[in-house]
């Protein structure tokens, strides 16, 4: 099954929701990062939530999420656009721990709990929209929930989960974001809170083969739900040799000449996809001339 997300409304327009299957996308990120199980869970949750937030945007708008919790995996960075394209990386992918006391991957221990979650949105305006909140648990979903409530003032329930196979590959990954619209009845809020608190782990539902539509249908029960859009989701990196050429030219001719004389060429690796780009002495000379 290909990855995709859906956008929906329920409770007569008082609730907005997004749900996603992200198994293949997270597996591609894991493969490129060569991440270990606990790190994969942290990175996968971040990617899953970020691509749903990207789906809230329009046109060529984009969003970048950065989690710096002070834990051993370092920073997690993910960025996405309104087209369902997402990429992400983690500073230290080779971090893993025993299961926590709940029998789950100890994401909070890997992420840490003493830093911040930062969101930057490029909405095509002169200035970027930025928001930052402290890490509240290091479990990722709760941290994004706190961000929505405090930085965007949108009461939200955020859930993302990743199951990892014994061979380190991703077995299942998915998530949902449910948001209360202004003017919603207190009864609706209470009803939703009860349903969400009793809802099974999202990764288990994905593993069982549940679709995003079925997941929201199970969550909302008998409430009428309208699906507005279905969007394909995939790992997509924006890096290219042309972009790196521009970056090298930005260093100036003196620095390029040093690369030629000292290294007899240049090599650059993309943080997100680990693609390696090589530049020969001749190519560097041409960049100087340009």
N, C-alpha and C positions, 0 to 999 in steps of 0.2 A: 504494500500500500504506500502510495506517495504521501509525503507530508503536506498538510494544508491547515488553514485556520478558517474559522467562520466568525462572522459578526452577527449578533442577534439582539433583539429586544424582547422583553417579557414583562409581565405584570402591567399590561396596558401602557407600555412606554415608560414605566417608572424605573425599569432596570435595563441597563445595557450590559452585554456580555460578549466575551471572546473566548473561544476554546480552540486548542491546537493539538495536532499530532506532530511531534518534532523528532521522532526517532532517527530517521535517516540524516537529518540536518546535524543533530548532536553527534552522531557517529562520525560524520565527516569532519567535524571540528575535533573530535577525539583523535581520529586517525592522523590528522595534520599536526596536532599538538603532541601526539604520543603520550597522552595523559593517563595517569593511573586512576583507579576506581573512584576514590573520594574526590579527587580533583575533577574528574569527569562529571560527577554529580553536581558539583558547584558550578562549573563552567556551563553544563547543560541547562541547569535551572536558569542561569543568567541569560543565556541565549534565548531560551524559550519565552521568558517574560519580555525580553527586549524586542523580539520580533512581533509579539502581540502589541506592544506599545508603538512600534513602527506602523502597524496597521491602523492606528488611530490618527495617523498623519495623512497628508494629501500630496499629490503631485510628486515633486522631487524633494520634498522635505525628508530629513533624516534625524536619527536619534542615536546618541552614544551613552551607554551606561558604564560606570566605572565603580567597582567595589574594592575598597581598601580597608580591610578589617583588622590588619595587623597580624594575621595568621601566617603560617609557613608557606602557603601557596602564593603569597604576595598579591598583586593586583589582578583583578579579573576585568577585562574590557570587552564589551560587545557593542557593535553598532548595526543598525538596521534601517531600512527605508519603508516607504508606504507600499512597496511592491512585493513584500514577503521575502526579500533578500536580507540575509544576516551573516555576520561573521563574528568571531570572538577568539580571544586568547587569554592565557593565564601565565603569570611570570614564571612560576615554578611548577610545571606540570607533573613532576615525579614526586608527588606527595600522596601518601595513603596511610590509613589507620585501621585498627580493628573496629568492628561495629560498636556503636554506642549502646547505652543501657536499654534502648528501645529496639535493639536489633537492626538498626539502620546505619547507613554510611554516615560517619561523623563529620558532616559538612561544616558545622559550626566550629569545630576544632581546627579544621583546615583553613577556613576563612578568617577566623578571629572575630572579636566582638568589641574592639576598641577604636574603630575607624569610622569611615563614612561611605555613603552611597551617593554618587554624583550623577546627575542627568543633564546632558546638554542636547538641546534641540536646535537644529538648523532649519528654520522655517522660511528661508529665502529672504530674510529681512537683513537690515544692516547689522543688527546685534543678535547674538544667539540668546535663546532662553536657557537659563541655567537654574538648577535647583540642587540642594545638598541637604542630606539629613544624616544623623548619626546611625551607625549600625545598631540595631536593637537585639538581634539574636544570632546573626551570622548564618541563619538557615536560608537566606535569600528571599523566599516568598514573603516572610514576615517583614523583612526589611523594605521590600517594594510596597507592601501594604501600608507601612508607616510613611513611606515617601508620598504616596497618593493622598493620604489623609492630611499630612502636614505641609507639603510643598504645593500641591495642586488643589487642596481642599475638596477632594472628591472621595467620599467614603467608598472603599473598595475592599474586595476580598481577592487575594492573589494566591494562586496555588500552582506549583510546578514540581514535577518529580522525574527522577531518572533512575532506571534499574540497569545494573551493569552485569554482564555475563562473567563467568569465571575466567574467560580469556581476555577480559578487559573491554570487549566490545559492548556497545549499547544495546540492551535488550528492548527497552521501551522508554519513551520520553514524551511528555506532554504537559499541558497546563490549562488553566483558565483564569480570566479576570472578570469579576462581576462588580459592576459599579451602580451605585444608587444615584438616580437623577434628582435634580432639585424638585422639591415639592412632593416627594414620595411619601405615602402613608406610613405611619409608625407601625401599623400592622404588617405591612409588606416587609419592612426592615426586620422586624422580629421574626417573621416567618422564614425569611432568607437566612438569618443568623442561625436559626435552629437547624435548617437543612444543611448548611455548610459545615457546621460543627460535627454533624453526624455522617458527613460524606466520606466514602472510602478514599484511600490514597489514589491520586490521579494516575500515577505510573502503573498501578495495578489494573486500573480500568483499561489503559492503553494496551497493557500486556494481554488482557483478555480479548482484545480486538475491537473494543468499543471505539466508535467514531466520535469526532468532536460533536456532531449533532446528537448522538446518543448520550454523550456525557452531559450536555446541557439539558437534554430532555429528562434525564434521570434526576438532575439537580432541581429542575423547576417543577417536576411532577405533572400535575394536572393543569398547571398554568399555561395559557396559550403563549407560544413562542414564535416569533417571526424572524427568519434568517434573511439578512439583507445582502450578504456577500460571502462568497467562498473564494479564498485566496491561496494559491500554491505557495509553499514555503521551501526555501533551499539555502544551503550555505553558498555564499557568493562573495568573493574577495575582489576589491577594486584595484588591487595592485597591478602594475604592468611595467615593462622595461621603459616605456616612454615616461611614465611618472617618475621613475628613479633617475632617468636622464635629466629631467628638470630639477630634481633635488640635488644632483651632483653639480649641475651648472650653478645652482644657487650658492654652492660653497665658494665659488670664485676660482679664477685661473691659477692662483698660487697653490691652493689646496689640491687642485686637479694635477698640477705639475708634480707635486709631492707624491701623489699616488703613482704617477708614471715612473718617477725616478726611484722611489723606495720599494714599491710593491709590484711594479711592472704590470699594473692592471688594478681592477677593483672587483669586489664581490659584496653583494648585499642580500640579506634575507628578510622576507616579509614576516613581521611578528604574527600576523593573523593566519596565514596559510603555509608558512615555512617554505614558500617557493624561493629558490636561490637564483639570483641574476648575476651573470658574469659580464665584465667589461674588459676588453683587451686594451693594450696600450694605444692601438690605432683608434679605437672607439673613443677613448678619453681625449686623444688629440683632436678628434673631430668635435667633441663637445666643447673643448677650449676655443676652437676656431669659430664655433657658432655663437 
